[in-house]
Amino acid sequence: MQHARSSSLSLSFKLVILNSIVIGLVIFISGYTVKEYACYVVNSGNVTGPQLNAILDHFLVQVSILAFVIAGLVHLFILKRIFAPLHKLKESIQSIQNGSLPRKIKPSKQDEIGELTESYNALIESLVDIQKNQDQMLKDLSHELRTPLTNLNGYLEGLMKGIIEGDAYLYQSLLDESKRITRLAEQVSEFNAWHAREGFNIPSFHPISAEKLIRQSLYGFELKFRSRIKTTVSVQPAMIRVHEDGIKQVISNILQNAADYDTGRWLSVKGYVKDGFYLFAFQQEGKRIPPAESEAVFDRFYRTDISRIEKTDGAGLGLAIAKEITEKHGGTIYLETDGKIHTFYIRLPLENS
């Protein structure tokens, strides 16, 4: 705050000094020139009284005009030097309007214009990041779509040419590929919808019991887990204020991951209050995730080496969507792993926070 005040004074101070110099220059040129000319007129001839006043008035007008022109030119030159970065900003903004991303502008002064330039450079960096993310997402999306579309095209072409005959197994395979494309489209749409939300939609956030939230979420996976994964649940009673469907989806995405990549046939679900937040912890033994990639698992279309080799139903968007939803709640989601034992944490504000 102190830096902002000092910088806000600096440009005003420059303009005050500039205007003072210009005014002083006009007064000095006019006064000094009139004085010297008056002395010259008096000394060079017998000029006195009204004639002297008339000569000096006429000369004063000429000198004043000349002084204002000189001062104006000095004023214009200095102002151009002061506001030159604004012209660069204007040209750069025009290039953005024309669809190209300009380079960052080097701040030339430590004043308001310098701060504006730094803020503009930060905006350019954000735009570059957005463009890179969009380009990467398009590449990832095309990569994810290529396999199911290639399979569909191959099967349909074979059916059309009579190379292969349709049967229940083939039609089921075609249906699976079609559903995979549909799931991918739905996940991309869902990710973009949460990503575009700004702030809290207050009416859609309601207090809910953490126990109830976990119980309802696990109920949907009861059949999947019954014969494959032994689940233990320990949840501390507490109320959290959330978008219920959104947080249920976060938990469902975590549980779906547990079902897809389980190797230990067990899952521990815990919930407890810590440092004014409520933490859900989902721990299991699963397929290898390198500890160095514990943050990358939340990137769009992230796949472990194993999931790239083995056929999975996921599109690599589930955890990215979970991260978006959690962050829109003012919470965080993260993974702790030693490569084999994975613990996903969901950290959410309590109702009264």
WOQUIRA-V132100 format. One line per field, one symbol per residue. ss: DSSP state (A for helix, B for strand, O for the rest). phi: phi as a letter, one per 30 degrees, with the letter a starting at -180 (. if undefined). Layout:
ss->???
phi->???
//
This chain:
ss->OAAAAAAAAAAAAAAAAAAAAAAAAAAAAAAAAAAAAAAAAAAAOOOOAAAAAAAAAAAAAAAAAAAAAAAAAAAAAAAAAAAAAAAAAAAAAAAAAOOOOOOOOOOOOOOAAAAAAAAAAAAAAAAAAAAAAAAAAAAAAAAAAAAAAAAAAAAAAAAAAOOOOOOAAAAAAAAAAAAAAAAAAAAAAAAAAAAAOOOOOAAAOBBBBAAAAAAAAAAOOAAAAAOOOBBBBBBOOOBBBBOAAAAAAAAAAAAAAAAAABBBBBBBBBBBBBOOBBBBBBBBBBOOOOAAAOOAAAOOOOOOAAAAAOOOOOOOOAAAAAAAAAAAOOOBBBBBBOOOBBBBBBBBBBOOO
phi->.dddddddddddddddddddddddddddddddddddddddddddadcbieddddddddddddddddddddddddddddddddceddddddddddddddjccdddcddcbcbedddddddddddddddddddddddddddddddddddddddddddddddddidbcdbddddddddddddddddddddddddddddddcicdeddcbdbddddddddddedcedddeccbdccbbbddacbcbdedddddeddddddddddcdbcibbccbbacahibcccbccacbdebeedcdcddcddidbdeddddddbddcicedddededddddicbbabcacjbccbccccbddecc
//
